[in-house]
Amino acid sequence: VQNLIKHIKAEGFKTIRVPVSYLDHMEEDGLTVKADWMDRVQQVVDWCMEEDLFVIINIHHEGDWLLNASKDYDGVMKRYTSIWNQIAERFSGYNEKLIFESMNEIGFDDLGTKKGCELISKINAEFVELVRKSGGFNDKRYLLLAGYWTDIDRTCTAEYTLPEDDRIMVSVHYYSPADFAIAD
């Protein structure tokens, strides 16, 4: 991994996104990230920082449980806020080159687009509030908020809203045409 990071830097890139999945690395309580996994995430972030890259870390490939927020909001948010509290604490001393991204490719189609956008906007707002309150550099850190399904067309609607904060960005993906962008 470290050699790959060095190669990315050598190719002229200035930013690297490190997608992190946590669910398979939780203690039995389902709320605490195992220490060795957090150490590994920090090691990868440190390697990226050593290369003077901007680094984006997120909660990634967690759709199975995050998608349940439309049915069990409190239960999902208990785990979500627990994970982000641990991340925010671990990286509170890191500078502006470390960016936190709220989640990846999450939407709530069972609610319909309007209510789904409202729900992801609510989660994003809670994410911003959590990080800002967590201490260290986190009150100034840039935050990348997930768009609805991280899809540009589904995010650019009146229903998707942003919290008041001058250090936020929106994460969107553009997969059109799909047969070019994501075809096997």
N, C-alpha and C positions, 0 to 999 in steps of 0.2 A: 504494500500500500504506500509506504513512504516513497519508493521509487516512482510510482505512478504520480504522486503529488509533485515530485520534482520534475517529472516529464511535463506535466500540465503547465507548471510555471515556465519551464524552458520553451514551451510552445507559444508563450506570450499571454496566456490567460491571467487575469487578475482576480478572478472570483471562482470559488469552488463550492458546490452544494454537496453537503454530506448528509444524505438521507439516512435517518436512524429509526429503526424499529425497536420498540421497547417491550412489547407484550411477551415475547418469548424469553425475556430476561428480567422477569419480575420475581420477587420473593413470594412465598405462599400467600401472603396477605393480598396480593394483586395490586398493591399500591406503592410498594417500595421497589425501586430499580436496584438490581443486584450491584454491589460495589464493584465487582470486576468488570461489569459491562460499562458502568459510568467511567471507570478508569480507562477502558479501551476507547470510548468516545472522546474523552479528554486527550488521550494520546494522539488520535487522528487529528483532532482540532489543533493540537500543539504542533504537529508536523506541518500542517497547512500554515499556521501562523509563522513558523520558522522560515517559510518560503515567502513571507510578506503578502499572502493572499487574503482577500476578503473571504470569509467562511460563513456559509449558511448552514445551520443545523435545524432540524425540524422533528416532528413526529410523523413518520412515514410508514406506509403499508399497514396502517392500523384501521383500515376501513371497517373490518368486521365488528369491532366494538364501538368505534366512533359513530358509525351509522345508526346505532341504537339511540342516539341522543334525541331522536324524534319520538321515541317511545318511553325512554327511561332517562330523562335529562339529568336528574340529580345523581343517579348512579354513574352515568358516563362522566359527568363533570367531576365527581369525586376522584376518579382515576386520572382524568385529564389534568386537573389542577395539582394533584399529587405529583405526577410526572414532571409537569412544568415547574413546580416549586423546587424540585430536586435539581433540574437543569439550571434554573435561574440562580440557585445558590451556588452550584458547582462552578459556574462561569461568571459570577458577579464581578470578579476582578479583571476580566478580559476587556480590551478596549473596543472601539467602534468598528474594528475590522471583523468582529464576530456579530452576526445577525441571527436572530431567532425567527423561524418561520412557524406559524401557529399549527399548521397541519397541511396535508397534501390530498388533493382530489377527493374531497368530501362534499356530499350533497344529500338532500333529504327529499327525494322524489315522491315518497309516500305522502308528503305534506303538500305537494304541488310547488311550483316554482316560487310563488310569492311568499308563502310561509317558510319554505326551505331557505330562501335567501335571508329572511328575517332571523331564522334560527342560526345560520352560520354567522351572520352579522353579530348576533348576541354572543356567541362563543368567542368570536374574534375580540369583541369589546372586553369580555372577561379576561381573555388572554393578555391584552394590553394592560389592563388594570393590575393583574397579578404580577406581571414582569416589572412594571413601574414601581410597585410597592416592595419589591424583593431586595432592594439594597444594592450597594456597590455601584458599578457603572450602568446597571440596568435601567436607571431612571433616564439615561440618555441614549441607550442603545437603539439602533434602528431595528424595527420589527417588520417582518414580512407577513402580511395577512393573507390567508387563503381566500381566493375567489370561490364563487359557487361552482363546485366540481373543478375548481381551478381552470375553468373554461372561460375564455374571454367573452364570448357571446352571451353566456348565461350569467356572467358577473356584471356586465355593463347594463344594468337595469336599475330602475328607481328603487326596487325592493332591497337591493344590496347596498348597505350603508357602512360607513366607516366611523369609528369613534373619533372624538376630538383629540388629536395628537399630532404634533408637527414632525414626528420621526417615524412615520409608518409608510409602507409601500404595499402594493397589492400584487400577489402572485397569480399569474395566469399562464396557461399553456395554450398554444395554438397548434392544433393538429390537422389543419386543413390544407390541402386535401389529404384525407386519412390514408389513401392508398400510397401516398408518397411519404407522409410523416411517420406513420406507425405500422404500416403493413409488414407482415412477416416475410 
